[in-house]
Amino acid sequence: MPSANPSPTSHGDLENRYYAYLRQQSLSSTESLLGVLRFYLPYLEQSHRVLDIGCGHGEFLEMLTAAGHEAVGMDIDPGMVAACRAKGLDVTEADVLEWLPTQAGRFDAIFSSNVMEHLPAPVVAQVIRAAHGALRPGGLLLIGVPNPESIVVQLHEFWRDATHVRLYSNQLLAFFFADAGFEAIQTGQNEAARWEGTDPLAAILNRHPLSIPPGNLQVDPIAIESLPEAEALPAGVAAGASLSQKIAFRLGHFVFQRLIAPFVAPLSRDLERLSHAIETNQERLAQSSARSQENQKLLQENQKLLAEQIQQAGQGLLFLHPSRETFVLGQKPMEKTL
């Protein structure tokens, strides 16, 4: 019989069944998840005993164990706990608000990714405060959440999970950290969580890889001026793409056409023309055996300059397609000695 006062953190095994369904329908990528989780490992490098709150199927616990950490997990979903235990992982099935306060000073670091959005704000504040108590002095708390500034999160990712409650900004989470007593609070974006298909610069580079042999760079200005206009970016969805990839492309294409294209078009044309010039020069180099050191240096300088220009343009466009996941990191103060 259902409890009269169900736990605010419990959804039974609904989430486990839902994500199993996504994997069966090829709507969720395990490799993408592993990349997002792997991004956090360096932050925990100095922490021996690490707790993963909401450990899911234990992917991050396996990473931690492989990296030499003592990995401990907890999750309220019985299906996910069973999956972890089947792998031999140390996982507790419990409500975080009931279990974490019983673990005073037992961990060097506590980690959680894509969990807080399943909880209301007062509960998140309680979890962060309980994590402070469960950490040893100097211990770290690292929490990753969907980025509310991401158009993909706002229009698709958040709404596809029935157990999501709300999104949390880094500013609000940082306040919860400070209010719980954490110091040295940092915020950032998980660069591994950028949605595929929304980076126009990557699309350009994929279409025109710069694999240039040493030699002199002689550009034919007539050939360059006769080039047609660059075609629109990004390219279409590949055949056989999943529903998730198609949705991502539609969102990315809308953002590209309305916001990014006016900025990227000049760079695209320059790259098209440079690519043509390089191809023309490569044909000439194939017919020539003389390659001077001076001209080789010029080629390397041009390559370096182009790479710098692409990097600068890319940094200027990052605000249009931020990472899908952000994080907050804080440290429990060391005990003061008299």
N, C-alpha and C positions, 0 to 999 in steps of 0.2 A: 504494500500500500504506500502511495507517495507520502513523503513527509509534509507536515503542515507548514513547516518553515524550511524549504529547500535551500541548500547552500548557494550563495550568490556566485560561486565560481564553478558550479556543477552543471553540465549538460549531458550527463550520462555518457554513452559512447557515441553520441550523434556525430561529433567531429571526426572521430576515427572512421566511422562508416562513410562520412561524406568525402574525406580525402582518399579513402580506398576507392570510392566511386570515380573521383577525378582521375586517379591513376589508371583505372580500368578503361576510361573513356579517352585516355591520352590527352587530358586537359591540364595535367600537372607534370612538371619535369623534375625528376629526382636530381639530375645533374645540376639544374639551376639552383635547387635548394642547397645542395652541397657546396656550391660556389659561394652562396650568400653566407652560409655558416662558417666556411673556411676563412672568410675575411676576418673573423673575430679572433682567431687563434693567437695571433701575435700579441694582442692586448692581455692575454691570460698566461703568457709565457712564464712569468715568475711565480705563478700561483700553483701550489701543489694540489690541494684538495678543492675541487670545483663542483658546485651544485648547479644543475640545469633545471630551472623551474619550468614546468610544461614541456618536458623533454620529448614528447611525441613518440616517434618510433625509434628514438635513440641514435639518430645520425650524428648529432654533435657529441654525444657521449662516446661513440666509437672513435671520433676524431681526437677527443681529449685523451682517451686511453692510448691510442697509437702514438700520441705526442709525449707520453710519459706521465700524464697527470693521473691522480686518483679521482675518477669521475663518479659522481653520484647524481641520480635523477629522481624527480618526483613529478607525478601527473595525476590528475583526477579522473582521467578517462580509462576505464578498466581494459578496453581493447588495446590501447596504446601501451599500457603497463605490461600486459601479457606479451605483446610483441617484443618489448625490450627484454623481458625476463627470458624469453625464448632464445635470445642472443647471448644470455649469460651476463647481462648488465645489472648493476646495482640500482634498482629503481623501487621507490615507494609509491603506493597508491594512496593518495591523501588529498584533503582540501588544504591548499597552501596556507590559508588563514588559521587553520587549526594545528597544522604540523610544524610550520616554520618557527613559531615562537618556542617550540620545545627543543630547538637545535642551537641554543645559545653558544656563540663562539666556536662553532665546529667547522667553519669553512674559510679558506683563504680567498675564495672568489665565488660569486653567485652570478649566474648568467640566465638570461631569458630573452627569447626572440619570438616575436609574433604571438604573444600571450596577452599582453596588457589590453589590447584592443577588444578582447573578449570580456573585459571587466568594467564596471562603472568606476567613475573617478574616485569616490571615497574608498573603494576596495583597493584600487591601485595604490593610493597613498598608504593604506594599511600594509600592503605587501612590501612596499619599499621600506617602511619603518621596521617591519619584522625582519627583513633582510639585513638591515643595519645591526640588529641584535644577534643574528646568526653568524655574522662575520667576526673573524678575529681582528684585533687592532691592526690597522694598515691594510685590511682586506678590501677587495674591489667588488663593486656591483656594476654590471653592464646589462643594459636593457635595450633591445632593438624593437622597433615598432614600424608599421606602415607609415610612409611619409604623407601627411595630409596636403603637402604642396604638390604632389604628383597627380597629374591629370588622369593617369591610368588607375591609380589607387582610388581617386574620387569617383570616377565614372564606371569602374569595373571591379577591381580587386576587392574593395571593401564590401560591396553589396553581394558578392557571390557566396559568402559564408553566412549561414543563418545564425551562427553563434557570435558574430561580431556585435559589439555594443556601441563603440564610438572610436574616433581617431584621437590621438594625442600628439600635440606639438612638442618639439624638444624643449621649448620654453616652459611648458606646463610640467613636463617630467623633471626638468632641472629644478624647478621650484619644489616638487615633491622630494627630490634628493636633498636639497638644502634644508628643507623643513624637517627631514628625518635625521639630520646631523652629519651628512656627508660633506666632504671637502674636495678640493681639486677637481671640481665637476667640469667635464668636457662634453661637447656635443659634436656630432659629425654625420656624414652620409655614408652608407655602405655602397661603395663603388661597384661591388659585384652584383648589385640589385638593379642596375639600369636595364630597362625593358628593351629587348631586342627589337630592332626595326625602327627606332625613333632617333637614331644618331645619323644625320645626313653626312657628316664628315667620314664616318666609318664606311658608309655606302660608297662614297666617292673613292676612297682608298681601296676598297675591295674590288671596284671596277677597274682601277688603274694602279696596280701594285708597282712600286718603284724598284724593280730589280735591274740595276744598271751596272754593266761591267766597267772597269776602269778605262779611261780614254778621254779624248778631248771632246768638249761639248760645243758643237757648231749648230746654231739654230737658224733655220731657213725662215726669214720674216715673211716671204711671200706665201709659203705653205701655211704658216700660222694664220695670216690674215684671211686666207680662203676657207678656213674651217667653218662648219655650220655651227649654229647655236647649240649649247649643251642641252641634252634632254632633261626633262623634269625628274627630280628625285623626291623620295626614295623609289626604288623599283617595286614592282608588285609582289603580292604574296606568292610564295612558291607553291607548286602543285602539291596537293596532299597535306597542306598546312592544317594544324589543329584549329579548333574553334577559338582557343585562347590566342593563338598566333594571329588569326584573322581579325579578332577584336583589337588586338594590339596594333596591327597594321592600320586599321581604319582610324584609330585614335591618333596614331603617329602621322598618318597621311593628312588628317585634318589640321593638326598642329603645324605640320610642314608647310602646307599650302598657304595657311593664313599668317603664320608668324615667322617661319624659318626661311622659306624660299627667297624672300627679298634680300636676306643677308647672305645666303649661301650661293645664289646664282653667279655673282661675279667670281667668287672663288672657284666654283665648278668650271666656269669657262676657262679660267687661267690654268686649271689642272688639265682640262681637256687639251688645251693648246700645248702645254708643256709636255704632256704625254705624247702627243703627235710629234713634237720636236725631238723628243728622246728616241722614239721609234725610228724617225728619219735618220738620226745620227747613228743609231745602232747599225743600220744597214750600211752606212758609210764606213763605220769602224770595222765591220766584217770584211770589207774590201781593202782595208788599210792595215799595214803592219807597224806603222810608226805611231807610237803613243808617247808623247813627251811628259815628263814629270810636272811641268808647269800646267799643262792642260788637265792632267789628272787632278791636281790640287784645285783647279777652278771647278771641276765637276763636283768634287766633294764639298766645296763651299756652297755651291748651288743647292745640293741635296740638303745640307744642313739648314740653309736659309728657308727652303721650302718646308722642311719639317717644323721649324720654329713658327712659320706663318700659319701652318695648319693647327699647331697646338694653341696659338693665340686665338685663332678664330673659334676653335672648339671650346676653349674656356669661356669665350664671350657668349656662346650659345647654351652653356650648361643650364642656365636659369630657365630655359624653355622646356627642358625635359630632365628634372632632377631625379635622383635615385628613388626607387620605390620604397626603400627602407632607410630610416635614420636611427641613430642610437645616442644614448646618454651613458656616460661613465663617471662614477664617483668613488671616492676612497673614504673608508672609515678612519677617523683620526687615530693616530698612535696614542697609547696611554702615556699620560704625563708622569714623569718621575720627579720625585722631590729631591 
